[in-house]
Amino acid sequence: MEYVKIAAVADIPPGKMKSFKAAGADVLVVNVDGAFHAIGNKCPHAHFPLSMGKVQGCVVTCPLHQARFNVETGVNIEDAKILFFKTKPKDAKCYPVKVENENIFVGVADTRAH
C-alpha cells in the first residue's frame, strides 16, 4: 500500500472535512476531534460527492438522498431516501490514515491505469 501526503493537519480543523485526489482515488478526509479518518468521497448510492454534504461527529451525510456513513468504519448507518422510498447503499470505502510531522497521509492502492 502506498501512503500519499494529502494535507497538513492545520488544513482540516476539528469537525471539518476536505476532499482530495490521491493516486487516482477520490478521498474524503474528516477530522473527528483531532483524529483523522478517510473514506471514498463518492456516495456508494448515487456517486454524489460526500464532501458537499454535512459532517457531524463521525457521521457524514450525503447531500443528495441523505444516506449517512460512519467515517471511522465506512458503514452505512442510514438509508438513502428518494421521495417515499428508502434504499440501502453499500458501505463507503475506508482508507488508512497516518499523521507524521503534522502532515496527513492516506494509504491508497494506485488505481490509475498504467
C-alpha positions as CSV (number, residue, x, y, z in Angstrom):
1,M,0.0,0.0,0.0
2,E,1.3,3.4,-0.9
3,Y,0.8,6.3,1.5
4,V,0.2,9.7,-0.1
5,K,0.7,13.0,1.7
6,I,-2.6,14.9,1.1
7,A,-2.6,17.8,3.6
8,A,-1.2,19.4,6.7
9,V,-3.0,18.8,9.9
10,A,-3.8,22.5,10.1
11,D,-5.7,22.3,6.7
12,I,-8.6,20.3,8.3
13,P,-9.7,21.7,11.6
14,P,-11.7,19.5,14.1
15,G,-15.3,19.0,12.8
16,K,-14.4,19.7,9.2
17,M,-13.8,17.6,6.1
18,K,-12.0,18.1,2.8
19,S,-11.8,16.0,-0.4
20,F,-8.6,15.1,-2.2
21,K,-7.4,13.1,-5.2
22,A,-4.7,10.6,-4.2
23,A,-3.2,8.1,-6.6
24,G,-6.3,8.0,-8.7
25,A,-8.7,7.8,-5.7
26,D,-11.3,10.4,-4.7
27,V,-10.9,10.6,-0.9
28,L,-12.7,12.4,1.8
29,V,-10.7,13.2,5.0
30,V,-12.6,14.1,8.1
31,N,-11.2,15.4,11.4
32,V,-13.2,14.0,14.3
33,D,-11.9,15.7,17.5
34,G,-8.3,15.6,16.2
35,A,-8.4,12.0,14.8
36,F,-8.3,11.8,11.0
37,H,-10.4,9.3,9.0
38,A,-10.7,8.8,5.3
39,I,-13.4,7.3,3.2
40,G,-14.3,7.4,-0.5
41,N,-15.7,10.8,-1.4
42,K,-18.4,9.4,-3.7
43,C,-21.7,8.2,-2.1
44,P,-22.0,4.5,-3.0
45,H,-25.7,5.0,-3.8
46,A,-25.6,7.7,-6.5
47,H,-21.9,8.6,-6.7
48,F,-22.6,12.2,-5.5
49,P,-19.6,13.9,-3.6
50,L,-20.0,13.4,0.1
51,S,-17.8,16.4,0.6
52,M,-20.8,18.5,-0.4
53,G,-22.8,17.1,2.5
54,K,-22.6,17.7,6.2
55,V,-20.4,16.2,8.9
56,Q,-21.5,15.8,12.5
57,G,-19.1,14.0,14.8
58,C,-18.1,10.8,13.0
59,V,-21.0,10.8,10.6
60,V,-21.1,12.3,7.1
61,T,-24.5,12.8,5.3
62,C,-24.8,12.7,1.5
63,P,-26.5,15.9,0.3
64,L,-28.4,14.1,-2.5
65,H,-30.5,11.5,-0.7
66,Q,-29.4,11.8,2.9
67,A,-27.7,8.5,3.3
68,R,-25.3,8.6,6.3
69,F,-21.9,6.9,6.7
70,N,-19.7,6.4,9.7
71,V,-16.3,7.9,8.7
72,E,-14.4,5.6,11.1
73,T,-15.7,2.4,9.5
74,G,-17.4,3.4,6.2
75,V,-20.5,1.6,7.4
76,N,-23.8,2.9,6.0
77,I,-25.9,3.9,9.1
78,E,-29.0,5.4,7.4
79,D,-30.7,4.5,4.2
80,A,-30.9,6.8,1.2
81,K,-34.3,8.5,0.8
82,I,-36.0,9.0,-2.6
83,L,-39.4,10.6,-2.1
84,F,-41.2,7.9,0.0
85,F,-38.8,5.1,-0.8
86,K,-35.7,4.1,1.1
87,T,-32.7,2.1,-0.3
88,K,-29.7,0.7,1.5
89,P,-26.5,1.9,-0.1
90,K,-23.3,-0.2,0.1
91,D,-20.7,0.9,2.7
92,A,-18.2,3.6,1.8
93,K,-14.6,2.5,1.1
94,C,-12.3,3.2,4.0
95,Y,-8.6,4.2,3.7
96,P,-5.9,4.0,6.4
97,V,-4.6,7.4,7.7
98,K,-1.4,8.2,9.5
99,V,-0.1,11.6,10.7
100,E,3.6,12.3,10.7
101,N,5.3,15.6,11.4
102,E,2.0,17.5,11.2
103,N,1.2,16.0,7.8
104,I,-1.7,13.7,6.9
105,F,-1.0,10.6,4.8
106,V,-3.7,8.3,3.3
107,G,-3.0,4.8,2.2
108,V,-4.3,4.1,-1.2
109,A,-3.8,1.5,-3.8
110,D,-2.7,3.1,-7.1
111,T,-5.9,2.8,-9.2
112,R,-4.7,4.8,-12.2
113,A,-4.3,3.0,-15.5
114,H,-0.7,2.0,-16.3
